[in-house]
Amino acid sequence: MPGTDKDKLWGSLLHLSFNMWEDYYLPTLKYDSGYRSELALSESLWNDALRTMQQQGLNMVVIDLGNAIQYDSHPEIAVRGAWSPNRLRKELDNIRKMGLEPFPKLNFSTCHDAWLVEYSCMVSTDVYYDVCKDLIEEVITLFDTPRFFHLGMDEEVAEYQNTFNFAVVRQNN
């Protein structure tokens, strides 16, 4: 049965934030995935997904945080209704009690960084990397120094950004 070998991770990805893609909201976009200024989380779906993971024997969950957290280091990033750090800590405690190991995800790929709001337009600047550093350090603390941390950076090509208002692609180093 999957998930029974303690040396293996078997898990799923949950999005707490959905502001990864387009940097504006347009209801006609495929999957209705445009930027939203408030938290778009269904708490009942979130809880159902976690219970199902537990029931199916999963042992990990990757949580895409984006701007769904009111970061102490950069509160200006948070959407309306974002979870406080204390709310996140309580949720992480509950997740661990369910037998799931939570891992954070902050996607810094330029085609998944709309959640960074104004900082997504400052890629490769000192300001941008200072914000990234602050957020990474804060999330490491919030997650009690997780074994793994997904930072994104994949899928950074121009063709994935053809609907964006602002497109950036880093190449080479």
Backbone as a chain_set.jsonl record, in Angstrom:
{"seq": "MPGTDKDKLWGSLLHLSFNMWEDYYLPTLKYDSGYRSELALSESLWNDALRTMQQQGLNMVVIDLGNAIQYDSHPEIAVRGAWSPNRLRKELDNIRKMGLEPFPKLNFSTCHDAWLVEYSCMVSTDVYYDVCKDLIEEVITLFDTPRFFHLGMDEEVAEYQNTFNFAVVRQNN", "coords": {"N": [[0.842, -1.188, 0.0], [0.622, 2.218, -0.869], [2.472, 4.804, 0.808], [3.045, 3.521, 3.193], [5.671, 2.871, 3.701], [8.025, 4.151, 5.709], [10.347, 5.412, 4.926], [9.826, 6.653, 2.606], [8.326, 9.372, 0.86], [5.011, 10.25, 0.405], [2.735, 12.192, -0.966], [0.835, 15.242, -1.384], [0.054, 18.292, -3.132], [-1.115, 21.321, -1.859], [-2.789, 24.314, -2.504], [-2.651, 27.249, -0.809], [-2.584, 29.859, -1.476], [-3.659, 31.283, -4.551], [-2.58, 32.991, -6.322], [-0.55, 32.726, -8.421], [-0.13, 32.859, -11.112], [-1.34, 34.668, -13.688], [-1.017, 38.256, -13.563], [-3.175, 39.848, -13.175], [-6.77, 40.073, -12.949], [-9.048, 38.307, -14.869], [-12.009, 37.091, -15.751], [-12.446, 35.399, -17.962], [-10.171, 33.967, -18.457], [-8.432, 30.887, -18.949], [-9.271, 28.331, -16.71], [-10.015, 30.226, -14.857], [-7.956, 31.64, -13.505], [-6.824, 34.071, -12.798], [-5.355, 36.91, -11.051], [-6.261, 37.517, -7.673], [-7.427, 39.714, -5.173], [-8.158, 38.973, -2.668], [-8.261, 36.307, -0.224], [-8.912, 33.188, -1.632], [-9.695, 30.76, -0.664], [-11.31, 27.688, -0.048], [-12.277, 26.616, 2.892], [-13.578, 24.284, 3.753], [-13.08, 22.506, 1.662], [-10.277, 22.439, 1.83], [-9.963, 21.234, 4.402], [-11.282, 18.779, 3.929], [-9.592, 17.736, 1.952], [-7.207, 17.357, 3.401], [-8.083, 15.459, 5.311], [-8.711, 13.336, 3.599], [-6.177, 12.801, 2.538], [-4.93, 11.853, 4.851], [-6.529, 9.586, 5.399], [-5.945, 8.032, 3.175], [-3.377, 7.294, 3.611], [-1.248, 9.002, 3.059], [1.798, 10.803, 3.751], [2.841, 13.313, 3.678], [2.495, 16.844, 2.927], [2.69, 19.408, 0.615], [2.636, 22.823, 0.863], [1.52, 25.508, -0.856], [2.208, 28.658, -0.297], [2.373, 31.429, -1.072], [0.85, 34.626, -1.292], [-0.976, 34.288, 0.741], [-0.48, 34.451, 3.371], [0.013, 36.572, 6.162], [2.785, 37.848, 6.278], [5.21, 38.627, 8.739], [7.547, 39.893, 8.037], [7.006, 41.058, 5.552], [4.273, 42.38, 5.304], [2.868, 43.733, 3.378], [2.509, 42.17, 1.168], [0.425, 40.413, 1.546], [-2.86, 39.178, 0.766], [-6.293, 40.298, 1.19], [-7.835, 38.86, 3.983], [-5.891, 36.995, 4.407], [-4.078, 34.401, 6.113], [-2.905, 34.735, 9.452], [0.426, 34.549, 10.873], [0.189, 33.077, 13.27], [-2.202, 31.669, 12.859], [-1.402, 30.036, 10.722], [0.598, 28.522, 12.024], [-0.986, 27.081, 13.884], [-2.506, 25.566, 12.094], [-0.476, 24.06, 10.905], [0.321, 22.554, 13.127], [-2.007, 21.006, 13.496], [-1.979, 19.585, 11.082], [0.351, 18.085, 11.388], [-0.43, 16.502, 13.575], [-2.206, 14.901, 12.274], [-0.588, 13.115, 11.084], [0.731, 13.926, 8.866], [3.476, 15.378, 7.203], [4.28, 18.68, 6.912], [5.46, 20.649, 4.203], [6.872, 23.665, 3.044], [6.069, 25.818, 0.242], [7.216, 28.293, -1.786], [6.939, 29.939, -4.624], [9.288, 31.174, -6.739], [9.664, 31.424, -9.423], [9.554, 33.354, -12.383], [7.228, 33.103, -13.813], [5.392, 32.341, -12.021], [5.054, 34.127, -9.961], [3.248, 36.159, -9.302], [2.126, 36.545, -6.848], [3.96, 37.965, -5.388], [3.43, 40.586, -5.776], [4.279, 43.943, -6.178], [7.0, 43.358, -6.034], [7.454, 41.354, -7.852], [8.028, 42.618, -10.151], [10.58, 43.416, -9.873], [12.605, 41.638, -10.308], [15.761, 40.083, -9.937], [17.005, 42.232, -8.707], [18.607, 43.91, -5.92], [16.715, 44.596, -3.982], [14.603, 42.807, -4.566], [15.863, 40.276, -4.051], [16.434, 40.594, -1.347], [13.851, 40.648, -0.265], [13.023, 38.044, -0.981], [14.852, 36.556, 0.571], [14.094, 37.368, 3.184], [11.448, 36.345, 3.291], [11.861, 33.578, 2.906], [13.424, 32.953, 5.179], [11.569, 33.584, 7.207], [9.496, 31.756, 6.67], [10.818, 29.325, 7.035], [11.18, 29.438, 9.8], [8.456, 29.537, 10.617], [7.624, 26.986, 9.816], [9.091, 25.401, 11.464], [11.795, 24.685, 10.767], [11.767, 22.968, 8.239], [12.302, 19.752, 6.614], [12.362, 19.821, 3.827], [11.986, 22.28, 1.231], [10.19, 23.835, -1.16], [11.141, 25.902, -3.714], [10.398, 26.689, -6.204], [11.155, 28.122, -9.337], [11.295, 26.637, -11.602], [10.03, 26.106, -14.922], [10.394, 28.621, -16.104], [9.995, 30.313, -18.673], [9.489, 32.276, -21.643], [7.161, 31.653, -23.163], [5.305, 30.731, -21.306], [4.346, 32.981, -20.192], [2.731, 34.498, -21.787], [0.253, 35.743, -21.433], [0.597, 37.6, -19.492], [0.767, 40.88, -17.928], [3.242, 41.903, -17.303], [6.227, 40.537, -18.149], [9.012, 38.459, -17.446], [12.069, 36.828, -17.952], [14.572, 34.953, -16.611], [17.821, 34.01, -17.588], [20.464, 31.641, -18.069], [23.032, 32.295, -15.767]], "CA": [[0.0, 0.0, 0.0], [1.423, 3.443, -0.888], [2.505, 5.609, 2.02], [3.339, 2.747, 4.392], [7.119, 2.824, 3.89], [8.388, 5.395, 6.401], [11.483, 6.043, 4.262], [9.36, 7.273, 1.368], [7.323, 10.416, 0.98], [3.854, 10.13, -0.468], [1.961, 13.354, -0.566], [0.077, 16.033, -2.336], [0.249, 19.746, -3.1], [-2.295, 22.137, -1.585], [-2.599, 25.747, -2.69], [-3.291, 28.173, 0.107], [-2.722, 31.02, -2.357], [-3.865, 30.954, -5.962], [-2.026, 34.088, -7.122], [0.742, 32.284, -8.936], [-0.07, 32.935, -12.557], [-1.547, 36.009, -14.253], [-0.868, 39.353, -12.611], [-4.423, 40.614, -13.201], [-7.915, 39.165, -12.943], [-9.919, 38.334, -16.037], [-12.805, 35.86, -15.593], [-12.451, 34.539, -19.14], [-8.932, 33.208, -18.557], [-8.545, 29.449, -18.747], [-9.287, 27.914, -15.315], [-10.341, 31.342, -13.963], [-6.766, 31.641, -12.654], [-6.238, 35.394, -12.656], [-5.01, 37.446, -9.73], [-7.354, 37.904, -6.774], [-6.912, 40.542, -4.074], [-8.547, 38.407, -1.377], [-8.057, 34.867, -0.113], [-9.939, 32.457, -2.379], [-9.619, 29.401, -0.133], [-12.471, 26.986, 0.507], [-11.785, 25.919, 4.087], [-14.136, 22.928, 3.817], [-12.313, 21.704, 0.702], [-8.953, 22.292, 2.45], [-10.075, 20.23, 5.464], [-11.61, 17.502, 3.283], [-8.382, 17.243, 1.276], [-6.283, 16.86, 4.427], [-8.647, 14.216, 5.864], [-8.566, 12.297, 2.578], [-4.755, 12.437, 2.509], [-4.689, 11.031, 6.033], [-7.23, 8.312, 5.217], [-5.295, 7.275, 2.109], [-2.034, 6.912, 4.035], [-0.199, 9.933, 2.674], [2.577, 11.219, 4.907], [3.36, 14.669, 3.506], [1.724, 17.796, 2.144], [3.417, 20.611, 0.218], [1.668, 23.912, 0.945], [1.891, 26.685, -1.645], [1.806, 29.756, 0.583], [2.186, 32.687, -1.798], [0.47, 35.796, -0.488], [-2.088, 33.923, 1.619], [0.012, 34.605, 4.742], [0.376, 37.942, 6.555], [4.161, 37.716, 6.745], [5.697, 39.712, 9.592], [8.624, 40.594, 7.335], [6.47, 41.797, 4.404], [2.805, 42.314, 5.348], [2.312, 44.373, 2.178], [2.28, 41.149, 0.154], [-0.773, 39.621, 1.872], [-4.195, 39.493, 0.25], [-7.308, 40.429, 2.24], [-8.249, 37.577, 4.519], [-4.744, 36.095, 4.536], [-3.874, 33.82, 7.435], [-1.831, 35.277, 10.289], [1.42, 33.52, 11.187], [-0.34, 32.196, 14.316], [-3.177, 30.764, 12.236], [-0.637, 29.037, 9.98], [1.233, 27.615, 12.987], [-2.027, 26.172, 14.386], [-2.837, 24.633, 11.016], [0.654, 23.139, 10.777], [0.218, 21.623, 14.256], [-3.092, 20.067, 13.176], [-1.514, 18.73, 9.987], [1.302, 17.113, 11.968], [-1.214, 15.566, 14.389], [-2.858, 13.985, 11.343], [0.425, 12.222, 10.542], [1.266, 14.495, 7.62], [4.594, 16.295, 7.388], [4.086, 19.813, 6.005], [6.613, 21.302, 3.584], [6.451, 24.927, 2.425], [6.379, 26.13, -1.149], [7.166, 29.684, -2.238], [7.422, 29.822, -5.998], [9.971, 32.381, -7.196], [9.754, 31.454, -10.878], [8.911, 34.588, -12.864], [5.885, 32.865, -14.35], [4.55, 31.933, -10.889], [5.363, 35.02, -8.841], [2.302, 37.279, -9.167], [1.886, 36.696, -5.411], [4.932, 38.926, -4.845], [2.915, 41.897, -6.191], [5.242, 44.866, -6.805], [8.343, 42.775, -6.08], [7.583, 40.506, -9.041], [8.555, 43.485, -11.218], [11.933, 43.818, -9.475], [13.425, 40.433, -10.377], [17.219, 40.212, -10.059], [17.522, 43.423, -8.026], [18.91, 43.69, -4.504], [15.451, 44.66, -3.237], [13.918, 41.534, -4.809], [16.513, 39.174, -3.35], [16.256, 40.822, 0.091], [12.49, 40.198, 0.05], [13.052, 36.579, -1.055], [15.588, 36.089, 1.756], [13.238, 37.579, 4.36], [10.317, 35.411, 3.258], [12.376, 32.222, 3.102], [13.797, 32.826, 6.587], [10.357, 33.581, 8.023], [8.767, 30.501, 6.459], [11.591, 28.275, 7.708], [10.825, 29.537, 11.218], [7.048, 29.152, 10.775], [7.503, 25.551, 9.613], [9.999, 24.724, 12.395], [12.927, 24.163, 9.999], [11.323, 21.768, 7.52], [13.329, 18.978, 5.898], [12.367, 20.223, 2.434], [11.37, 23.582, 0.952], [10.081, 24.006, -2.618], [11.333, 27.309, -4.057], [10.0, 26.962, -7.58], [12.222, 28.464, -10.278], [11.171, 25.85, -12.82], [9.034, 26.623, -15.867], [10.602, 30.036, -16.367], [10.209, 30.562, -20.091], [8.611, 33.335, -22.141], [5.873, 31.168, -23.664], [4.377, 30.551, -20.195], [3.96, 34.295, -19.699], [2.171, 35.251, -22.913], [-0.937, 36.503, -21.048], [0.948, 38.492, -18.381], [1.019, 42.297, -18.199], [4.673, 42.109, -17.118], [6.891, 39.247, -18.329], [10.446, 38.463, -17.218], [12.671, 35.5, -17.997], [16.001, 34.921, -16.292], [18.496, 32.977, -18.36], [21.836, 31.335, -17.662], [23.247, 32.567, -14.346]], "C": [[0.881, 1.243, 0.0], [1.363, 4.164, 0.447], [2.862, 4.839, 3.274], [4.83, 2.651, 4.678], [7.562, 4.17, 4.461], [9.574, 6.109, 5.764], [11.084, 6.772, 2.987], [8.308, 8.328, 1.677], [6.222, 10.163, -0.042], [2.914, 11.245, -0.076], [1.259, 14.05, -1.703], [0.413, 17.511, -2.139], [-1.094, 20.41, -2.823], [-1.939, 23.602, -1.784], [-3.37, 26.497, -1.626], [-3.54, 29.483, -0.644], [-2.887, 30.531, -3.793], [-3.299, 32.034, -6.879], [-0.625, 33.751, -7.614], [0.933, 32.647, -10.401], [-0.267, 34.364, -13.039], [-1.49, 37.078, -13.167], [-2.07, 40.303, -12.622], [-5.565, 39.605, -13.212], [-8.772, 39.38, -14.179], [-10.712, 37.033, -16.024], [-12.771, 34.912, -16.781], [-11.155, 33.749, -19.324], [-9.203, 31.726, -18.307], [-8.413, 29.144, -17.246], [-9.576, 29.055, -14.349], [-9.183, 31.585, -12.992], [-6.151, 33.016, -12.422], [-6.07, 35.836, -11.215], [-6.257, 37.852, -8.947], [-6.774, 38.658, -5.592], [-7.37, 40.055, -2.705], [-8.372, 36.888, -1.411], [-9.221, 34.131, -0.762], [-10.011, 31.001, -1.922], [-10.981, 28.899, 0.335], [-11.958, 26.176, 1.693], [-12.329, 24.496, 4.18], [-13.397, 22.011, 2.844], [-10.91, 21.427, 1.24], [-8.99, 21.172, 3.485], [-10.397, 18.853, 4.905], [-10.373, 16.894, 2.621], [-7.396, 16.672, 2.294], [-6.786, 15.543, 5.036], [-8.484, 13.061, 4.87], [-7.114, 11.85, 2.472], [-4.429, 11.502, 3.671], [-5.303, 9.642, 5.855], [-6.552, 7.423, 4.174], [-3.85, 6.91, 2.435], [-0.923, 7.822, 3.564], [0.55, 10.377, 3.928], [3.177, 12.618, 4.756], [2.368, 15.519, 2.737], [2.618, 19.015, 1.876], [2.372, 21.727, 0.155], [2.212, 25.134, 0.207], [1.33, 27.909, -0.928], [1.495, 31.055, -0.15], [1.837, 33.838, -0.875], [-0.758, 35.542, 0.374], [-1.693, 33.975, 3.093], [0.335, 36.082, 4.973], [1.789, 37.872, 7.143], [4.541, 38.902, 7.619], [6.728, 40.55, 8.848], [8.117, 41.453, 6.173], [4.942, 41.7, 4.371], [2.141, 42.912, 4.109], [1.993, 43.373, 1.07], [0.906, 40.489, 0.332], [-2.036, 40.123, 1.181], [-5.137, 39.677, 1.443], [-7.752, 39.039, 2.688], [-7.123, 36.573, 4.674], [-4.622, 35.592, 5.968], [-2.754, 34.546, 8.162], [-0.784, 34.177, 10.495], [0.922, 32.555, 12.272], [-1.351, 31.206, 13.757], [-2.456, 29.664, 11.462], [0.001, 28.034, 10.932], [0.22, 26.601, 13.537], [-2.396, 25.131, 13.34], [-1.722, 23.611, 10.829], [0.656, 22.126, 11.912], [-0.852, 20.572, 13.987], [-2.668, 19.078, 12.095], [-0.558, 17.67, 10.515], [0.578, 16.076, 12.819], [-1.948, 14.545, 13.521], [-1.868, 12.986, 10.737], [1.008, 12.681, 9.22], [2.407, 15.453, 7.954], [4.431, 17.448, 6.399], [5.413, 20.382, 5.496], [6.124, 22.579, 2.913], [6.845, 25.017, 0.956], [6.175, 27.621, -1.344], [7.744, 29.673, -3.638], [7.991, 31.16, -6.467], [10.233, 32.374, -8.699], [9.024, 32.701, -11.372], [7.572, 34.351, -13.538], [4.946, 32.326, -13.273], [4.725, 32.878, -9.711], [4.447, 36.241, -8.726], [2.005, 37.557, -7.704], [2.836, 37.699, -4.76], [4.558, 40.383, -5.147], [4.021, 42.777, -6.757], [6.649, 44.281, -6.919], [8.534, 41.857, -7.286], [8.097, 41.297, -10.241], [9.984, 43.942, -10.928], [12.919, 42.659, -9.522], [14.889, 40.787, -10.623], [17.774, 41.516, -9.506], [17.844, 43.067, -6.58], [17.636, 43.692, -3.667], [14.714, 43.321, -3.354], [14.541, 40.41, -3.987], [16.476, 39.354, -1.834], [14.872, 40.357, 0.537], [12.443, 38.665, 0.036], [13.721, 35.995, 0.191], [14.725, 36.211, 3.0], [12.112, 36.557, 4.423], [10.764, 33.975, 3.512], [12.729, 32.003, 4.575], [12.564, 32.741, 7.48], [9.602, 32.261, 7.888], [9.513, 29.329, 7.095], [11.26, 28.27, 9.2], [9.387, 29.08, 11.455], [6.856, 27.64, 10.678], [8.456, 24.747, 10.5], [11.127, 23.993, 11.676], [12.564, 22.852, 9.292], [12.48, 21.054, 6.813], [13.476, 19.416, 4.458], [11.618, 21.542, 2.279], [11.365, 23.737, -0.566], [10.152, 25.501, -2.929], [10.926, 27.64, -5.489], [11.216, 27.149, -8.464], [12.193, 27.608, -11.537], [10.173, 26.558, -13.74], [9.201, 28.108, -16.195], [11.0, 30.256, -17.827], [9.173, 31.574, -20.571], [7.233, 32.82, -22.557], [4.851, 30.945, -22.548], [3.837, 31.884, -19.676], [3.246, 35.129, -20.764], [0.884, 35.999, -22.582], [-0.651, 37.522, -19.948], [1.033, 39.944, -18.845], [2.513, 42.596, -18.148], [5.331, 40.74, -17.198], [8.394, 39.401, -18.171], [10.92, 37.021, -17.308], [14.145, 35.651, -17.668], [16.611, 33.804, -17.114], [19.921, 32.808, -17.826], [22.003, 31.586, -16.169], [22.557, 33.842, -13.917]], "O": [[1.812, 1.321, 0.802], [0.342, 4.142, 1.133], [2.975, 5.444, 4.341], [5.212, 2.37, 5.814], [7.486, 5.197, 3.788], [9.791, 7.292, 6.029], [11.912, 7.432, 2.36], [7.517, 8.199, 2.611], [6.493, 9.893, -1.212], [2.358, 11.242, 1.022], [1.113, 13.528, -2.809], [0.978, 17.913, -1.122], [-2.093, 20.101, -3.474], [-0.913, 24.073, -1.293], [-4.594, 26.397, -1.546], [-4.573, 30.128, -0.467], [-2.33, 29.507, -4.189], [-3.519, 31.992, -8.089], [0.352, 34.412, -7.261], [2.068, 32.73, -10.871], [0.602, 35.202, -12.8], [-1.862, 36.844, -12.017], [-1.982, 41.429, -12.133], [-5.348, 38.418, -13.456], [-9.167, 40.504, -14.489], [-10.141, 35.969, -16.263], [-13.044, 33.723, -16.617], [-11.051, 32.944, -20.25], [-10.1, 31.369, -17.543], [-7.511, 29.669, -16.592], [-9.406, 28.888, -13.141], [-9.404, 31.721, -11.789], [-5.045, 33.103, -11.89], [-6.581, 35.209, -10.288], [-7.183, 38.452, -9.493], [-5.73, 38.272, -5.065], [-7.015, 40.649, -1.687], [-8.34, 36.272, -2.477], [-10.383, 34.419, -0.474], [-10.349, 30.115, -2.707], [-11.71, 29.606, 1.03], [-11.281, 25.163, 1.512], [-11.624, 23.595, 4.635], [-13.12, 20.857, 3.173], [-10.409, 20.31, 1.12], [-8.155, 20.268, 3.457], [-9.838, 17.857, 5.365], [-10.136, 15.69, 2.717], [-6.815, 15.612, 2.064], [-6.002, 14.619, 5.249], [-8.158, 11.94, 5.262], [-6.841, 10.658, 2.332], [-3.745, 10.493, 3.5], [-4.652, 8.634, 6.134], [-6.586, 6.198, 4.286], [-3.171, 6.284, 1.621], [0.247, 7.452, 3.658], [0.006, 10.333, 5.031], [3.939, 13.059, 5.616], [1.521, 15.011, 2.002], [3.22, 19.573, 2.793], [1.352, 21.594, -0.52], [3.227, 25.713, 0.596], [0.125, 28.158, -0.953], [0.482, 31.701, 0.116], [2.44, 34.009, 0.184], [-1.495, 36.472, 0.702], [-2.475, 33.591, 3.963], [0.865, 36.756, 4.09], [1.96, 37.841, 8.362], [4.235, 40.047, 7.288], [6.78, 41.769, 9.007], [8.731, 42.468, 5.844], [4.38, 41.021, 3.512], [0.977, 42.624, 3.828], [1.275, 43.707, 0.128], [0.299, 40.055, -0.647], [-2.25, 41.327, 1.032], [-4.823, 39.269, 2.561], [-8.01, 38.16, 1.866], [-7.366, 35.421, 5.033], [-5.015, 36.274, 6.914], [-1.76, 34.931, 7.545], [-1.085, 32.998, 10.308], [1.198, 31.357, 12.209], [-1.355, 30.036, 14.139], [-2.844, 28.498, 11.531], [-0.043, 26.83, 10.683], [0.522, 25.412, 13.645], [-2.577, 23.956, 13.66], [-1.991, 22.429, 10.619], [0.961, 20.955, 11.688], [-0.633, 19.384, 14.222], [-2.961, 17.885, 12.181], [-0.644, 16.502, 10.137], [0.932, 14.898, 12.791], [-2.271, 13.45, 13.983], [-2.261, 12.112, 9.965], [1.695, 11.923, 8.535], [2.301, 16.247, 8.888], [4.441, 17.231, 5.187], [6.36, 20.569, 6.26], [5.07, 22.575, 2.276], [7.802, 24.393, 0.499], [5.09, 28.147, -1.096], [8.936, 29.419, -3.81], [7.268, 32.15, -6.576], [10.955, 33.236, -9.199], [7.981, 33.061, -10.827], [6.846, 35.307, -13.811], [3.83, 31.903, -13.576], [4.558, 32.462, -8.565], [4.825, 37.245, -8.122], [1.665, 38.686, -7.348], [2.538, 38.225, -3.687], [5.303, 41.301, -4.802], [4.654, 42.39, -7.74], [7.409, 44.669, -7.807], [9.669, 41.611, -7.696], [8.547, 40.716, -11.228], [10.534, 44.764, -11.661], [13.952, 42.691, -8.852], [15.205, 41.674, -11.416], [18.913, 41.872, -9.809], [17.4, 42.035, -6.077], [17.491, 42.884, -2.749], [14.256, 42.771, -2.352], [13.83, 39.673, -3.302], [16.484, 38.364, -1.103], [14.732, 39.743, 1.595], [11.88, 38.057, 0.947], [13.209, 35.05, 0.792], [14.63, 35.269, 3.787], [11.85, 35.973, 5.474], [10.11, 33.242, 4.255], [12.369, 30.977, 5.153], [12.515, 31.927, 8.402], [9.125, 31.712, 8.881], [8.88, 28.426, 7.643], [11.079, 27.206, 9.792], [9.124, 28.322, 12.389], [6.018, 27.076, 11.381], [8.61, 23.542, 10.307], [11.383, 22.819, 11.944], [12.997, 21.773, 9.696], [13.49, 21.664, 6.463], [14.579, 19.394, 3.912], [10.741, 21.878, 3.076], [12.427, 23.767, -1.188], [9.318, 26.275, -2.459], [11.102, 28.775, -5.93], [12.196, 26.412, -8.348], [12.987, 27.831, -12.45], [9.543, 27.532, -13.327], [8.223, 28.775, -16.532], [12.18, 30.368, -18.16], [8.106, 31.709, -19.973], [6.232, 33.497, -22.32], [3.649, 30.965, -22.81], [2.962, 31.903, -18.81], [3.171, 36.351, -20.639], [0.452, 36.827, -23.383], [-1.558, 38.233, -19.516], [1.333, 40.213, -20.009], [2.993, 43.46, -18.882], [5.021, 39.865, -16.391], [8.987, 40.345, -18.691], [10.264, 36.107, -16.808], [14.877, 36.374, -18.343], [15.984, 32.764, -17.314], [20.492, 33.714, -17.218], [21.18, 31.125, -15.379], [22.635, 34.222, -12.748]]}, "num_chains": 1, "name": "protein.A"}
